[in-house]
Amino acid sequence: ASASLASAQVVAAGFQLNAQSATGLGRAFAGDAVIADNASVMARNPAAMALFDDVELSLGFVSITSQIEVKDATYSQNNLLLSQGAPLGTSYSDSSNYSDAGDTSFVPNIHLIVPVNDKFAWGVNAYTNFATKTEFDDSFVGTEYGGLTDVKSMNLGLAGSYRMNDQWSFGAGLDLIYGQGKLQRSLRAYNPATGDTLSTKEALNADADGWAVGFNIGTVYELDDKNRFGFSYRYSPELKADGKVNGVDDTLIMPLPDMAEFSGYHEIEDTKFAVHYSVQWIGWESFDVLATKKAGTLNEYQWQNGMHYSIGGTYFLNQDWTLRAGYMYDTSAQDQITSISVPDSDRQWFSAGFTYAIDAKSNIDFGFT
């Protein structure tokens, strides 16, 4: 059994979360589709379940703190206000800087792998792949762009693996995805002369939730017991969430990205070191618009596909302690159209972590980014 504690100050591009395990976080998820040092590997590659001989349970949580600042920004409003048929002024502009629209959240995860025999294994898990939250209070002038954006999701997974021979293993799984979204925007009318708020109108108020079904497949190729490669592909569906949009029953349609990942793991001969790496593709190009069935398009995004490149190392200090570290370069999902409600940019991860073995069957993992 593995108990995981983790702390992350950044999330991945778009509204993707890498929050499946503390061990993965501690190495910037380098090699995570094939390392298989605990049951959380099934979230990245179902075929890696074939690497376990005994029942494996991993559970934990990740603390995620986002720090979001708006700097050097100006809000402008042109010719929107009339007084007895005459414009009050040609335009209004003001600084739209904001100190902190981020949030702290706790994301749980649990993974269970059960080998049936030397060929077959099955597993179940619950974790999160997607979430984001930003909230701008009434002091922010650009309320039609800021406001509240709160997206949550949970993956409930069932997977199986098959070992074909000493080199090749294959796996597949189903994902039952629950998603919930809250979006709030308002439109203020400002007096161009004084900057006073003359009126406030609700521009968007959406609260919806729903379920969708996806799947994942993967393979592992073992050169020997110290060198192996893994590849996985995850299909993410279009999530249709039912609820209220501006007071009317409607269905919010949220496209989710497919993901593909390649990982390698190598223990260096006659040392206590191992190196590992991953390349992940995230199909954010599918997230072009946020729309509802009745109201139509709420917002255009036109995102681009993202990439993760990560490399890490593990040092097996002794029977009790394992140390790890990693680096990831994560490319932005946003292209020409940017957003302050879901801010994004290219980013770099610097991660470290450790595992402490309580006994032969139990350990505690910690990771920090």
MARROKE-84531 format. One record per residue (C-alpha): residue in three letters; x, y, z. Coordinates in steps of 0.02 Angstrom, whole numbers, padded with zeros to 5 digits, always signed. Example, Ala and Ser with C-alpha at 12.3 -4.5 7.8 and 13.67 -1.06 7.14 Angstrom:
// residues 2
ALA+00615-00225+00390;SER+00684-00053+00357;
END
This chain:
// residues 369
ALA+00000+00000+00000;SER+00058+00175-00039;ALA-00004+00334+00045;SER+00033+00492-00053;LEU+00048+00674-00001;ALA+00088+00807-00129;SER+00091+00994-00152;ALA+00086+01082-00320;GLN+00096+01268-00357;VAL+00059+01249-00542;VAL-00060+01153-00652;ALA-00034+01093-00830;ALA-00082+01186-00989;GLY-00264+01227-01020;PHE-00362+01158-00873;GLN-00273+00991-00867;LEU-00217+00926-00697;ASN-00071+00810-00665;ALA-00130+00751-00495;GLN-00131+00562-00505;SER+00005+00530-00375;ALA+00138+00608-00264;THR+00273+00497-00339;GLY+00234+00563-00512;LEU+00231+00742-00451;GLY+00400+00718-00366;ARG+00482+00675-00533;ALA+00380+00796-00641;PHE+00289+00642-00708;ALA+00444+00589-00804;GLY+00425+00406-00851;ASP+00254+00393-00770;ALA+00177+00284-00905;VAL+00299+00142-00869;ILE+00390+00159-00700;ALA+00255+00064-00603;ASP+00322+00097-00428;ASN+00142+00100-00363;ALA-00036+00073-00422;SER-00057+00252-00486;VAL+00029+00199-00648;MET-00138+00132-00711;ALA-00197+00312-00729;ARG-00061+00341-00859;ASN-00049+00168-00942;PRO-00164+00019-00908;ALA-00037-00103-00981;ALA+00083-00066-00838;MET-00032-00161-00720;ALA+00051-00318-00791;LEU+00212-00269-00700;PHE+00137-00309-00528;ASP+00141-00481-00446;ASP+00039-00436-00291;VAL-00114-00331-00250;GLU-00064-00148-00247;LEU-00161-00004-00168;SER-00114+00179-00183;LEU-00211+00324-00109;GLY-00176+00505-00073;PHE-00213+00685-00110;VAL-00132+00831-00199;SER-00140+01011-00135;ILE-00144+01131-00282;THR-00113+01317-00259;SER-00131+01432-00409;GLN-00066+01610-00401;ILE-00139+01718-00539;GLU-00099+01902-00565;VAL-00161+02022-00699;LYS-00027+02153-00738;ASP-00010+02298-00859;ALA-00190+02277-00918;THR-00314+02413-00967;TYR-00502+02393-00982;SER-00593+02500-01111;GLN-00778+02529-01141;ASN-00833+02625-01295;ASN-00998+02716-01329;LEU-01105+02602-01222;LEU-01192+02731-01113;LEU-01332+02846-01166;SER-01420+02986-01070;GLN-01584+03044-01149;GLY-01522+02984-01317;ALA-01352+03069-01307;PRO-01186+02984-01269;LEU-01117+03018-01096;GLY-00943+03006-01168;THR-00845+02926-01305;SER-00757+02797-01198;TYR-00706+02741-01025;SER-00542+02656-00981;ASP-00462+02603-00819;SER-00326+02489-00754;SER-00386+02309-00745;ASN-00241+02241-00643;TYR-00284+02112-00511;SER-00178+02039-00373;ASP-00239+01860-00350;ALA-00378+01768-00441;GLY-00310+01595-00396;ASP-00366+01467-00272;THR-00308+01320-00165;SER-00391+01151-00185;PHE-00364+00972-00129;VAL-00378+00832-00256;PRO-00393+00651-00195;ASN-00339+00495-00288;ILE-00354+00308-00259;HIS-00292+00163-00367;LEU-00308-00026-00343;ILE-00223-00160-00449;VAL-00267-00344-00428;PRO-00162-00475-00522;VAL-00268-00628-00566;ASN-00123-00737-00623;ASP+00041-00714-00716;LYS-00054-00657-00872;PHE-00202-00553-00817;ALA-00232-00408-00697;TRP-00375-00288-00667;GLY-00388-00123-00578;VAL-00504+00018-00524;ASN-00464+00198-00482;ALA-00532+00371-00450;TYR-00436+00531-00488;THR-00446+00696-00580;ASN-00382+00744-00752;PHE-00463+00915-00775;ALA-00505+01062-00661;THR-00481+01248-00645;LYS-00542+01390-00537;THR-00521+01578-00551;GLU-00624+01709-00461;PHE-00620+01899-00481;ASP-00714+02000-00350;ASP-00812+02162-00376;SER-00655+02269-00376;PHE-00607+02202-00548;VAL-00673+02318-00683;GLY-00680+02193-00827;THR-00818+02087-00752;GLU-00875+02019-00921;TYR-00702+01938-00940;GLY-00667+01889-00759;GLY-00801+01838-00635;LEU-00807+01656-00578;THR-00742+01508-00676;ASP-00753+01345-00579;VAL-00731+01178-00670;LYS-00715+01012-00578;SER-00706+00833-00638;MET-00680+00656-00575;ASN-00623+00502-00671;LEU-00689+00333-00614;GLY-00588+00200-00704;LEU-00596+00013-00735;ALA-00452-00069-00828;GLY-00374-00236-00871;SER-00203-00293-00931;TYR-00133-00445-01021;ARG+00048-00502-01025;MET+00081-00582-01194;ASN+00261-00634-01158;ASP+00416-00575-01063;GLN+00428-00419-01173;TRP+00253-00363-01219;SER+00103-00317-01112;PHE-00059-00234-01165;GLY-00199-00147-01072;ALA-00364-00056-01095;GLY-00486+00034-00984;LEU-00649+00131-00974;ASP-00666+00304-00897;LEU-00829+00364-00822;ILE-00805+00552-00811;TYR-00908+00667-00701;GLY-00894+00853-00736;GLN-00965+01009-00654;GLY-00950+01188-00711;LYS-00998+01358-00642;LEU-00974+01515-00747;GLN-01027+01690-00693;ARG-01001+01852-00790;SER-01080+02025-00777;LEU-01078+02180-00885;ARG-01060+02349-00802;ALA-01098+02518-00876;TYR-00974+02652-00818;ASN-00988+02841-00820;PRO-00843+02896-00932;ALA-00819+03057-00835;THR-00813+02987-00658;GLY-00789+02800-00677;ASP-00941+02767-00567;THR-01042+02610-00600;LEU-01211+02662-00671;SER-01286+02489-00696;THR-01242+02305-00689;LYS-01317+02171-00800;GLU-01296+01983-00786;ALA-01203+01926-00942;LEU-01184+01741-00901;ASN-01237+01628-00759;ALA-01211+01443-00795;ASP-01216+01299-00671;ALA-01218+01124-00746;ASP-01153+00949-00720;GLY-01151+00785-00815;TRP-01069+00618-00857;ALA-00973+00554-01007;VAL-00881+00394-01054;GLY-00703+00383-01122;PHE-00573+00248-01142;ASN-00386+00219-01136;ILE-00266+00091-01210;GLY-00082+00058-01185;THR+00067-00056-01207;VAL+00230-00092-01116;TYR+00388-00163-01196;GLU+00523-00231-01079;LEU+00701-00248-01141;ASP+00744-00330-00973;ASP+00698-00305-00791;LYS+00791-00138-00784;ASN+00742-00058-00951;ARG+00568-00034-01021;PHE+00459+00080-01127;GLY+00275+00123-01118;PHE+00148+00204-01233;SER-00033+00250-01198;TYR-00177+00340-01282;ARG-00329+00413-01194;TYR-00489+00460-01283;SER-00582+00601-01193;PRO-00763+00629-01243;GLU-00866+00786-01265;LEU-00944+00816-01094;LYS-01127+00869-01099;ALA-01180+00946-00934;ASP-01363+00982-00896;GLY-01414+01128-00787;LYS-01463+01311-00790;VAL-01390+01439-00911;ASN-01452+01615-00878;GLY-01602+01544-00787;VAL-01654+01425-00926;ASP-01636+01236-00930;ASP-01496+01201-01054;THR-01350+01085-01092;LEU-01171+01149-01081;ILE-01055+01065-01206;MET-00872+01054-01155;PRO-00747+00967-01271;LEU-00607+00875-01180;PRO-00437+00836-01258;ASP-00369+00665-01306;MET-00196+00625-01237;ALA-00051+00515-01294;GLU+00106+00478-01193;PHE+00273+00389-01220;SER+00386+00349-01072;GLY+00551+00262-01040;TYR+00634+00196-00882;HIS+00814+00136-00860;GLU+00905+00078-00705;ILE+01091+00113-00724;GLU+01196-00044-00703;ASP+01297-00060-00541;THR+01227+00102-00468;LYS+01081+00157-00361;PHE+01017+00274-00498;ALA+00879+00264-00626;VAL+00834+00389-00764;HIS+00663+00409-00841;TYR+00576+00523-00965;SER+00409+00559-01049;VAL+00335+00650-01196;GLN+00149+00686-01188;TRP+00034+00759-01322;ILE-00129+00843-01269;GLY-00260+00876-01403;TRP-00320+01047-01345;GLU-00361+01094-01525;SER-00531+01012-01496;PHE-00572+01146-01366;ASP-00624+01276-01494;VAL-00784+01345-01419;LEU-00887+01333-01261;ALA-01069+01318-01312;THR-01241+01264-01256;LYS-01379+01179-01354;LYS-01501+01324-01338;ALA-01395+01480-01316;GLY-01261+01430-01441;THR-01081+01489-01426;LEU-01038+01568-01258;ASN-00853+01596-01292;GLU-00723+01557-01425;TYR-00555+01484-01372;GLN-00472+01409-01529;TRP-00335+01326-01427;GLN-00186+01234-01498;ASN-00120+01061-01453;GLY+00000+01055-01307;MET+00156+00954-01266;HIS+00244+00899-01106;TYR+00429+00853-01109;SER+00496+00785-00945;ILE+00654+00702-00881;GLY+00692+00641-00706;GLY+00801+00535-00595;THR+00776+00417-00449;TYR+00905+00375-00316;PHE+00877+00218-00212;LEU+00965+00278-00055;ASN+00932+00122+00050;GLN+00792+00001+00092;ASP+00693+00138+00179;TRP+00720+00293+00073;THR+00698+00329-00113;LEU+00733+00504-00178;ARG+00674+00576-00344;ALA+00676+00737-00445;GLY+00620+00794-00616;TYR+00600+00936-00740;MET+00456+00966-00861;TYR+00431+01091-01001;ASP+00246+01117-01034;THR+00185+01213-01188;SER+00034+01328-01183;ALA-00134+01277-01253;GLN-00180+01457-01295;ASP-00134+01527-01465;GLN-00203+01689-01538;ILE-00349+01707-01416;THR-00296+01723-01234;SER-00402+01721-01077;ILE-00388+01789-00901;SER-00521+01669-00838;VAL-00416+01518-00890;PRO-00241+01595-00897;ASP-00105+01496-00983;SER+00075+01507-01042;ASP+00227+01398-01075;ARG+00292+01343-00906;GLN+00432+01248-00824;TRP+00413+01124-00681;PHE+00550+01088-00555;SER+00498+00942-00445;ALA+00567+00839-00301;GLY+00501+00703-00187;PHE+00537+00548-00086;THR+00466+00382-00031;TYR+00486+00315+00145;ALA+00456+00129+00169;ILE+00362+00097+00332;ASP+00381-00091+00308;ALA+00394-00216+00164;LYS+00216-00181+00106;SER+00180+00000+00155;ASN+00259+00168+00115;ILE+00228+00354+00116;ASP+00262+00462-00037;PHE+00286+00650-00045;GLY+00308+00763-00196;PHE+00326+00950-00222;THR+00326+01058-00377;
END
